[in-house]
């Protein structure tokens, strides 16, 4: 053994091998809490409470705070939080649904019966606009095949004749409008020349 060097004792404190002794107790600062209706004096382990400034025994008592975890209360609180979150999600969804534009109407699938009904709607002036949307959707979906081509051809023909009739009516109305403008100009010129 070498001289001058003392052997290391594994039980020496400060080397991390032996737990440190607990630190000396730091004095806990106790403060008096003043509320509107009462005053709290904090001795160990409970608060002494006094109502108002009265020193009577009936106006003083002890307030015990239990720091144990109350599982029933915690479960109740969690349930309430989940309920509030559900309500918030529902409220947000309702707001989004209110802002979202309405969905377009569902287009029925092609069948022989629906095709005959659509052919009648294409001939009706009041239902033509919704019928032409259905016809275009069926064509875009690829419902036309060798078996259904005759029905589609007749529906396209009736749509074409309806559009041609509308174009003729538009041209007639434009001619009438031009004639009315000319009549108005002539009448106005007649009034101004007098």
PyMOL commands that set and color helices and strands:
alter all, ss='L'
color gray80, all
select helices_A, chain A and resi 57-59+71-99+112-123+128-141+149-193
alter helices_A, ss='H'
color red, helices_A
select strands_A, chain A and resi 33-34+38-42+47-51+60-63
alter strands_A, ss='S'
color yellow, strands_A
deselect
rebuild
show_as cartoon
